Amino acid sequence: MEHITFLVCVVIITALAFDFTNGFHDTANSMATSIATGALRPKVAVAISGVLNLAGAFLSVEVAKTISGGIIDESAGVRPQVVFAALIGAILWNLVTWLRGIPSSSSHALYGGLIGATLVAVGTHGVNFDTVVTKILIPAVASPIVAGIAAWAATKVAYRITAKGSEKANTLGFKVGQIGSASLVSLAHGTNDAQKTMGVITLTLVSAGVLSPGANPPTWVIVSSGLAIALGTYLGGWRIIRTLGRGIAEIEAPQGFAAQTASATVILTSSHMGFGLSTTQVCSGGIMGAGKAGRTGQVNWSTARRMVYAWGLTLPAAAVLGGAGALVADRGSWGIALLAAVGIGLSAWIYLVSRRQAVTAENVVDVPGGATVTPLDAAAPVAPVAA
């Protein structure tokens, strides 16, 4: 019993560590376009996003239920070490894609890790494939398309209704609007992504017999998950912010406002319905749609293709990592210790590699050949800082 209690604590800490990586990996979803257009300074943007991610965590538990008792059958014999293996796989995939600046899906990394670990440790009966298809795979395909079309249409409307207005006044107005729309995306992100960690911790507590099957996340789980994702968000995933904000398209304030509003609408609707979609894919789709509807209509399709490849690879790659981890963790205490050591060692190595070419709040908008951004509250342009 003591071993199980200690293992459950380890799994909970690891789940919160994943939640932390989810926060800084997905900060770009909420704030990349606001930072790119100068509507918000980078550090102000991530602070606002962190607070609203925390607030969003308290608004719903529907997505948490999709994980706990949704994609995984709680009665199939899933043990805490299986969840531990899934989390290690998801964390490593998050860090690899963050290092490369690729806006992959933290959600799909988690789902893939859980599915792969469960298949290896329990078998096919441990995974509810109907739920995987209806609440994960279909939303994964549909949500970025819906967000992209909505953002394209909204951008066209925004430019049309402001065509006769002053360029300076229009830009200022949309930058102010972006503060509100970016805040809404952050709130929506908290209602969706923070809940995924709540679901994992609840699944762990059910598997250890602490909670009964079908139970809602306890209050302390909601609070700790919200705080973890908020802290990760505040630290800022600057590499991915650079990719989303400047790598897909040169975004102007009307496009940023349209992309954020469309994305927030899709995320909030999906959270209400319990769909565990990828906020990264939704926001990326919104940016592509807004970029296509802009003045130049130009989208960096090479970057977009690289992102789509990562989207398709994330779930199966995380499943392989989670499954391999489950094979090791199922060997007993030494297997769990080995898996923990590998996870910590690889995470530390990825962090050290990232320091060789650091992307920070000071140089996040500094893209070779890119335009200088003027923050909303600044009188002069921000001078690029060498990476």
N, C-alpha and C positions, 0 to 999 in steps of 0.2 A: 504493500500500500504506500509506503514511504517513497519507493522508487517511482510509482505511478504519479504521486503528488509532485515529486521533483520534476519528472518528465513533463507533466502538464504545465508547470511553471516555465520550463524551458521553451515549450511550444508557444505559450502565450507571449513570451518575450520575443521569440522569433517572428511571430505574427505581427507584433508591433514594429519590429524592425522592417518587415516587408511594407507595412503601412507607411513608415517613414520614407522608404525608397519610392513608394507610390506617390507621396507628396511632392518630392523634388523632381521626380520623373515627369509628373503631369502638371507642374506649375505652368508650363508653356501653354497648356490648353486654355487656361483662363486669361493669361496676361501677355502672351507673346505679341499679339497685334497691337495692344495698347502701348507696350514698350516700343515696338517698331515704329509706330506713328508719333511717338512722343506725348501721347495722352497722359501717361504716368511715368515717373522716374522708376527705374528698375527696382530699387529697394523699397520704395513706397508701394509699388505694384504687388510684390510678393508678401508684404506685410498685410495689405488688405485681403489678399487671396487667402492667406493663412487663417485670419480671423473668420472669414466667411466659410471656409472649409469646415472649421470647427462648429460653426452655427448650423451648417447644413447637415452635419452628422446626427442632429437631434430631431430632424423633421420627419423621418420615415424609417421603417425597418423592413420594407418589402423586399429590397434587394438582398438584405442579409438572409431572409428566409429562402431566397433562391439558392443560396449556397448551403446553408444548414437545413438539410431535409429537402433540398431541391435537386441539384445536380448529383449530389452524393446521397446514397441511401444510408441513413443513420443506423439502421438496424442490420446492416450487412456485415458488421464486424470491423468497421474502420477503427484503428487504434491511434493513440496520440502520435506514435512514431511515424505513422503514415502521413499524417498532417505535417509533421516536422519535415519530412523528406520533400513534400510538395512545396513547402515554403522556401526551403533552401534552393530548390530549382527555380522558383519564381524570382527570388532575390538575385540570383546570379544572372538570369536572363535580363532582368531590369538593369543591372549594372553594366553588362556588356553593351546593351543598346544605348544606354546613357553615355558611355565612353565614346561611342561612335556618333553621338548626336542624332540618333534615329528615333523619331517619335513612335515607338512601338506601343503596344497596349499592355499596361500593367495588369489590367483585368484579365486579359487572355493568358498572360503569363501565369497568373494565379489559377485560373481554370485549368490550364494545361497541366500544371504541376499536380493539382488535385486529381485530375482524371488519370494521369500516368501513374501516380503513386498508388491510387486505388485499384487500377487494373492489375498492377503487379502484385500487390499485397492481398487483395480480396478476390479479384476476378471481375468479369463483365457485369455480374449481377449487382455490383456495388455502385455502378454508375447508372443514373436515370437518363438514358440517351434521348428520350422524348423531350425532356426538359432542356438538355444540351442543345438540341436542334431548335426548339421553339423560343427559348429565352436567351440563347447565346449566339448560335450560328446565323439564324435568320436576321436578328438585329445587327450582327456584325456586317452583313452585306447591305442591309437596307438603310441603316442609320447614316452612314457617311453620304450616301446618294441623296437621301432626303434632305440632309443638312446642306449639301452642296447646291441642290436645286433651289432650296429656300433662300440661301445666301445670294445666289446668282440673281434671283428675282428681286430680292430686297435691295441689292446694290443698284440694279437698273432703276428701280423706283426712286432710290435716294438721289441718284445723279439727275434724274429727270425733274424731280420736284424742286431741286436747288439750282437748276441750270441757269436761271436768270438772276440768281443772288450773287453777292460779293464772294469771291473765292476765299478771301481771308475770313469773312464772317462764317461761311459754310464750314471751313476747316475747323475753326474754333468751336463751333456748335457741335460738330460730330465728335471732336475730341472730348468735349464735356460729356456727350452721350456715351462715349466709349467707357468712361469711368463707371457709369451705371450698368452698361451691358456686360463689361468684364466682371463686375461684382456679382451679377446674376449668374454668370457661368461658374464663378467660384462657389457660390451657394449651391448651385446644381451639382457641381462636382462632389461637394460634401455629402449630398443626399444619395449619391450613387457609389463613389469609390470608397469612402470611409466605411460604408456598410459591408463591403466585401470582407474586410478584416473582422468586423463584428461577427459575420457569418462563420468565418474560419474558427474564431475563438469559441463561439457557441458550439460548433461542431465538435471541437476538441473536448469541451466540457461534457457534452452528451456522450461522446465515446468513452470518457473516463467515469461515467455514471454520476457526475456532479449535477447535471441537469437532465430532465426527462425529454425524450424525443418530441420535437415540435415546439420546444420552449422558445420564447423571444429572448434576444440578448439582454442580460442584466444591465442595470444602469451603469455599473462600473466598467463594463465592457464598452458601452457606448461612449462614455467620457474618455477612457484611455485611447480608444481608436481615433476619436476626434482630435485629441491632443497630439497624437503621433503624426497623423497626416498633416495637421496644421504646422507642426514644427518642421517637417520635411518641406512643406510648401514654402515656408518663410526662408529657408536656406537657398531656395531657388535652383532649378535645374537649368543653369545658364546655357549649356551646350544645346539642349533641345529647344530652349526659347529662341536661340539664334536660328536654328533650322526652321521652326514654324513661323517666326516673325519676319525673317528676311530671305530664307532659302527657297520657299515655294513661289512667292511672288512679291513684288514691291507693293506693299499694301498702303493705301491712303486711308485717311480717317473715315470716310463714308463706307469703304469696304470693310474696315475693321469693325465698325459698328454693326453692319449687316451680318458679318460672319459670326460675331459673338451673340447677337440676338437670336439668330437662327439656331445656333448650337445649344444655347441655353434652353430654348423651347423644346428641342428634341430630347435633351437629357432629362429635363424635369418631367416630361410626359412619360418617358421610359421608366424613370424611377418610380413613378406612381403605379405603373403597370407591373413592376417587379422585374423588368428586363435588365440583365446584367451586361449592358452594352459597354463598349469602349469609348470613354470620353475623348481619348486621343483621336480615334478614328472620326468621331463626330466633328470635332473642332478642325481637324485637318481637312475633312470634306468641305466644311464651311469656308475655310480659307481658300481652297481651290476654286470653289464656286464664285466667291467674291473676287478673286484674282481674275478669273475668266471674264467677269462682267465689268471689270474696270476700264479705265480710259484706253489702255494699251491692249487689254485682253490677253496679256502674256502670263503664262504659268511655266515655271521651271519643271517640265515634265520628267526630266532625268531624276531630280530629287523626289518628285511625286512617285515615280516608279520604284525607287529604292524604298520608299516608305511602304508602298503596297506589298512589295516582296517581304518586308519585315512583318507586316500584318499577317500575311499568310503563313509565315514560318513560325511565328511566336507560339501559337498554341501547341503544335506538334513538337517544337524544340523544347519547350518547357515540360511537356509530357514525358519526353525522353529523359530529361534531367530529373524530374520527379520520380519516374519509374526506376532509374538507376539508383537514386537516393534511397528509395524504399527497399531495394535489394540489400543495400548495405545496412540500413537502420533495422531491418528485421532480424539481423544476426545477433541482436542483444545489446547490452550496454556498451560493449566495445565498438559495435557498429555505429551506434548513435554518437559516441564520442568522436569516432573517425569522421563521420559526416559533418559534425559541428566544426571540427578542425579544418576540414577541406573548405567548408563554406566561409569560415573566418579568414583563412589564408588567401583564398582566391579574391575575396572582397577587398582585402587590404592591398593585394597586388594591383587590382584594377584601379583603386584609388591612387596609388603611387604613380601608376602610368599616366593617369589623368592630369597629374601635377606638372608633367613635362610641357604641356601646352594648355595652360589654365584658361578657362573662359569664366569671366567674372562679371559682376554688375557694371564694372567700368568699361569693359570692351565687348559686351554682348551685342551691341548694335553695330560694331565695327566689322563690316563685311567688305572685302576688297572690291572696289568698284561701286559700292553701294552709296546711296545718298546719305548726307548727314541729317540726323533727326533733331528737331527742335522740341524739347519738352514743353508741355503746356504752361508750366509755371516758370519758364526761363526766358530771359530776354535775348539770349544769344544761343547759337547752335552749340551742341555738345561736341567737343573736339574728339575725334577718334583716338583711342588708346591702343597701342600695339599689343597684340596678343602675346 
